[in-house]
Amino acid sequence: MKMEQFNNRNVSENGYYLVDIEDYPTDGWGKFKRVVKRTFRGELFVGLWVVMREMVKFDVHTIQYPQEKMPIGPRYRAMHEMKRLWESDAERCIGCGLCEKICISDCIRMDTKIDENSRKEVSSYTINLGRCIFCGYCAEVCPELAITHGGEYENGSEQREHFIMYEDMLTPIDVMKAGAQVEFEGFGAITPHEDARVKKTPLAY
Amino acid sequence: MDTAYLIETVIKVVVILLVFSALAGIGTYFERKILAFMQRRLGPMNVGPYGLLQVAADGVKLFTKEDIIPTNVVAPIFKIAPVITAATAFIASAAIPFLPQFTIFGYTVHPIVADVNIGILYILGVMAVGLFGPLLGGMASANKFALLSAARAAAVFISYEVVSGLSALAPIMMVGSLSLIDFNNYQAGGIGNWIVWSQPVAFILFWIAAFAETGRTPFHLIANDHEIIDGFGTEYSGMRWGLFFIGEYANMFFISFVIPILFLGGFGDGSVLGAFALLGKMAFFFFFFLWTRAAWPDVRPDQLMWLCWKVLMPLAVINVVITGLVMMY
């Protein structure tokens, strides 16, 4: 698509023109003529025709949500996920605590310990989704790409405080063995099949 | 009055009540579906196949909801107002021949409760009494928006009674009778005999007035859409509100029967084809009520009054005069 039609701000050369609106009639005869003109111009039938055309075309845009879902973009910041290393299937999280520090709503809480291999290990890790504002700082600051945002947005809860544990976020080991772990595609990633789904705005009646 | 006639009448009344109460419910389903399709939506889909049982769900909801009588309302009037709307709609239907007469088990049935010789006058009159439903309901509600809406509804209904009465007068002069059966027989000869060809102006005027008297969308002033509340029904809940609803939809169905019988030949010669033709015409007029709701905006109350008194009423009077002159010479 050429951008010229948007970048050219010179109104007079761009097909713009002033709409010719005639003055409102002031005398009785003028008003009468306007009424007659409007009555027999048949504009009401244009409205009837438009809605009938749309009904016959049956081009329904409804997505029946619980049964059907739109594909969600990879940049969408929904429930957090903890990733594993492709090489060893071990957890990527090194327990550095940066996500806990940067969290502006203080909803991440983690404890670490030194395990038997003298390696720092996460002993407990929770995110209070009731407080989380899904800003994405934790994923952005993570040096290991361990915590990311997934596409699971159906996280309604009966309580205000709704904790999610490390084990729930972690990629299950069988998924990892099957090589099915979904990586964060990066900040410039677009929704799959987005090119095919792009349409003209449905306002061109 | 013999017993058979009495039993027959009671059965007919019960059938009409049941059929049109159910139709009013199904009418809401059609309205939602058609409006949805015209707006590229699907409408109700979850209750039953294609949302067909949505009507039942609404019915259960309306019947089981608490019947709230707010403080400060005039309770007896508040309680009786919805009944007036629903009752007058059904009472008016007594003089409408829904189908041609047919014979079942050797017994001839006239599908009209009472073939009174003032049929159309009776229908218009009783429908006009239905005005008291919104009016009293709004006035008794102790709610200023309901009161405003009631005042508007009264103004619209009374004004458009004039138009519908005058526009029906010209065909009445031609037929020489007020009975809808006589109207039907007058036009029984086929499409060429329909009154709409000799009285097109009266037909259009009556149709426009029908929109005003059922309170449908180009003239949907009885609800305060711009105040985001439901007009005279604001304070109503549960089945009392449902009665207003049933009355409105039953009125739509009955007026959709009256227009074809008056102007479009009714059920014609009384054959099975004619009966289906009448149902088809009724369906078209009902559909048109929904169609305009999807397509057209509401007019302002002052525009509505202007339309009634300065355009439609003079046209109706001129139409009556011309009809009279043509009939005299």
Boltz contact constraints between the chains, C-beta under 6 A:
constraints:
  - contact:
      token1: [A, 47]
      token2: [B, 295]
      max_distance: 6.0
  - contact:
      token1: [A, 47]
      token2: [B, 296]
      max_distance: 6.0
  - contact:
      token1: [A, 48]
      token2: [B, 295]
      max_distance: 6.0
  - contact:
      token1: [A, 51]
      token2: [B, 38]
      max_distance: 6.0
  - contact:
      token1: [A, 51]
      token2: [B, 294]
      max_distance: 6.0
  - contact:
      token1: [A, 51]
      token2: [B, 295]
      max_distance: 6.0
  - contact:
      token1: [A, 54]
      token2: [B, 38]
      max_distance: 6.0
  - contact:
      token1: [A, 54]
      token2: [B, 40]
      max_distance: 6.0
  - contact:
      token1: [A, 55]
      token2: [B, 37]
      max_distance: 6.0
  - contact:
      token1: [A, 55]
      token2: [B, 38]
      max_distance: 6.0
  - contact:
      token1: [A, 60]
      token2: [B, 40]
      max_distance: 6.0
  - contact:
      token1: [A, 60]
      token2: [B, 42]
      max_distance: 6.0
  - contact:
      token1: [A, 61]
      token2: [B, 40]
      max_distance: 6.0
  - contact:
      token1: [A, 62]
      token2: [B, 41]
      max_distance: 6.0
  - contact:
      token1: [A, 62]
      token2: [B, 42]
      max_distance: 6.0
